Amino acid sequence: MNRQFFSANPQQPFSDAVLIDGRTLYLAGRIGLKPGTTDVPNSIEEEARLLMDGLVEVLAKAGMQLEELVYVQVFSPDVSLWERFNAVYASYFKGPMPPRAFVGSGALLFGAHFELQGIASKKMLVAS
């Protein structure tokens, strides 16, 4: 098995994602922090945008796009924020969206309202 790790911050005790055999990407939990800080924005929508922007960034490092997500799980200590998160989340996709769970949770790091993890599978080109 060939593994390629991706990490935005080598000082953290985990990787942002691992790509297995050049095809399947497992994404660690992502939260929407202000760049270069551990601060959560005041706006729920801005936090969701930063989370999604970070997701797009990690996928790009692995040579992938949002369309290659095959499963997403979102944790939130406040499930009443589901619709507000969905509005931002849906704006990032064109066409079908991956299966997704939105799960109530206890408190998240840094007071975040959302944490997202997922799995992506690289599109394989078919020779003709």
N, C-alpha and C positions, 0 to 999 in steps of 0.2 A: 504494500500500500504506500503510495506517494502522498505526502502531506505538505501543503504550503500554508504557512501562517501569515496573517495580516494583522498589524497592530499600529494604531496611530500613536500610542504612547508605550514605548518599550519598558518604561518603569512600572507599569501596572502589572499585577500578577496574573494576567490572562491575555489572550489574544482577542482581537475584535472578530476574527473569523478564521476558519480553517477550510481550505479547499482540498478535497480528497480525490486523488487520481485525476486531477484536472477537470473534474466534472461537477461534483456535489459540494456546495458551500454551506457550512453550518455557521450561523451568525450568533454571536454572544448577545446578551441583553444590551440594548441601546437605549439611552435616555437623551432627552433634548436639552442639552446645556448650552449656555452662551459660550461661544468659541474661546478656548484657552482658559476656561474657568470651571469651577464646580457650582456655578450659579444657575438656577432655573429661572427662566424669564417670568415676568409677572403675568403675561398673557398666556392662556391655555393654548390658543391657536399658534402663537409663536413657538411655544415649547414643542407642539406637535410638528411644526414645520422644521425646526432644528433637528428633531429626531429623524424625520423623513430625509432631510438633506444628508445627515450622517449615514443613513442606510444606503442612499444612492452612492455616496462616496466610497463606502466599503465594498459595495457591489462592483463599482468601477475598478477598484484596485485589483479585483479578481477577474477583470475582463467581462463583467456581467452587467445586466440591466434589471430594472424592476420587473419586467415581463418574465424574467426567469425565476422569480420567486415561486415556490411550489407550496409553501405553508408559512403562515405568520401567526404568532401568538403575542397578544398585547396584554400586559398586566396593568391594573390601575387600582389604587386604593379607593377611588371614587367612581363607581360605575355609572353615576349620573352624568359623567363627562363623555359617555359613549358617542352621542350624536355630534358633539363638538369635535371630537377626535375624528370621527368618520368623515366629516366635511373636509377636513384637511387631507386625510389619508386618501380619500377617493380622488382628490384633485391631482394626485401624482400619477394616476393610471389612465391609460387609453385602452379601452377594450376590457376583456375579462380580468377580474382580480383573483388573486390566489385565495384558497380557503383560509379563513382566519378565525381565531378565537379571541374574545375579549373577556378577560378573566379578572374578577375582583381579587384583590390581594391586600396584604398588610402594607405598611409604610415602605416606600422605595427610597433608595439612596438619594441624598441631597434634597429631599423633599419633592422629588419629581412626581408628576401625576401619571406618567406613562413609562413603561419599559417594554421594548419590542425585541423579540427574537424570531429567527426564521431559518428556513432552509431554501436554498436555490439550486437549480440544476441547469448547467450550461447547455444552451442549444447546440446540438451537434449538426454539422453540415453533412448532408447526404450527397455522396458522389453520384453523378448521373452517367 
